[in-house]
Amino acid sequence: MKTINFEQLLDNISTAVLLLDENTQIQYANLSAEALFEHSRNQLIGHSIAEFLIGNTLNLERLRSALNNRDNFTDTEQQLIFKDGRHCLATIVVSFYESNENAVLALEISPVDQQRRISKENQQWALQQASRDLIRGLAHEIKNPLGGIRGAAQLLERELVESSLKDFTRLIVEQSDRLRNLVDRLLGPNKKPKFEWRNVHRVMEKVRTLLTLEHTQLFLERDYDPSIPDLHIDQDMMEQAILNIARNAVQATKGKGKIRFVTRVQRQLVIHGKRFPLCAEIKIIDNGPGIPEEIHDTLFYPMVTSKVDGSGLGLSISQSVINHHQGKIQVESWPGHTEFTILLPIDKKEEVK
């Protein structure tokens, strides 16, 4: 049997694992712990876990007592509040461990809200895929007879003598073309992505420049992480996806609000059931009125919109583009704050053929 690298094994599990000494100082943290605390391993090790949490989120005396008494315990739905204001519900399993006369506590932290979110995302993903398959089927059934109607109208026009009657055949052709264009938009991008190594911030800067020129009263703030490497993307498609979301934010704020473009690197994320070690996180945040509750769960469905003159296709197209890139879009919204998050896997150039 081959020797198992346990540190590598721990780095590939979704649960955050920490080892604490008798002073509740962190001696070890896996990659999921880095993602949960949003600090690198070097920033965590050697520091007390209390330095990263607000108040008595974790009962330190109970942890010390468990270490002294060689005890184990589990807390379900423990509220964790981090120093940066983040909070989450988590199940915490505390286990005593002793090796080479060194006694430590192993903390396994599993965010409950993250599990619920993944479960909800999987359900929504399945429904959206079923909806998209249904739309594709209907679209093809519509386009086939539509071509026949258009062709018949053109043939009929050639046989007509009175010009007034030809106006009706032209109307049939125009409306057939209009319906065909709508069906094509429902189907989403009709070409395969042309993947190239691109800097995502250049894409975002193009969108920012365009919005700034179109809306002079708009306040657009940037907060970029320069450590994000080039991504394997279709630049034009990605620009369109981000622009669609950003334009929704502009419309929500009536062109006079505040929009923030934020990028970060996230670790150990699950996207549609597949785990990625590193992902680029792109946030588009506005201070508009928020998304109406009644359309929140169906926001990415085609033809769903809260705008009177909206087509309801922009977000659907954006999601199709992000899906082509093995990514996903998340949204959180309440009055005064709407936050769209695009997550894209960060590939290594040598691993992409």
Secondary structure, 3 states (H helix, E strand, C coil): CCCCCHHHHHCCCCCEEEEECCCCEEEEECHHHHHHHCCCHHHHCCCEHHHHECCCCCCHHHHHHHHHCCCCEEEEEEEEEECCCCEEEEEEEEEEEEECCEEEEEEEEEEHHHHHHHHHHHHHHHHHHHHHHHHHHHHHHHHHHHHHHHHHHHHHHHHCCCHHHHHHHHHHHHHHHHHHHHHHHHHCCCCCCCCEEECHHHHHHHHHHHHHHHCCCCEEEEECCCCCCCEEECHHHHHHHHHHHHHHHHHHCCCCCEEEEEEEEEEEEEECCEEEEEEEEEEEEECCCCCCHHHHHHCCCCCCCCCCCCCCCHHHHHHHHHHHCCCEEEEEEECCEEEEEEEEECCCHHHCC
